[in-house]
Amino acid sequence: MSRIVLSEISLTPMKLTVQTGLSKSGISRLIERLEKKEFLKKQYNSKDKRSYILVSTEKGNQELEKTYKYYLKPIYKLQRTLKEERFESLIIQIKEANNMLQNGR
């Protein structure tokens, strides 16, 4: 949801796949779940009815706002509390840990 809302460009499922590194089938399942919860909708291209972009609904925006406050508030507190160099080091370590987990190391 955050990728869709914060993106400066309209996102298609393919663009979302590229940005997130998730599989096409994974993105399709995610879109289906979010659509059932009425968090997003598909906005079809008027010239090509098979092509669509993903658009957040008001309900989706509200859910993202709740999630944002819950998950990101501690991160922003850390950013304010730690000096810039220490915070950047933390982020680098988190990225390295995520890479290790994704690669099964």
Steps between C-alpha positions, in 0.01 A plus 500: 500500500774744588671447164176580320416806711849649511598430140554803279387295200192286446580139580396200300537151645816454290658822629414393854663161436820671385505745792438241770685202356195282567379245247218579259280241668580644843405849385180366343398332827585814696295718265208257526507509883527879514221537248271267702567712809415807288843653567576543130331491166606437144467796265482359149651667195223625271695394188613158624251343740759237603738764636443672832668703772457450873325774697460521875147551632407725791471188715847396385642843582351483851645152557841613377488797736431269797775262396739787433457635851534156661809378312685813398460712811775301682729532198459877490561518875826309447594734218446804721676344800804348332755715330480487120802273461369245753155497344643447150712214637187342650316522168796342316507214750126445464537487119787251530293283734205508258729400212636209702151381584384529139803313369476228764840572654 
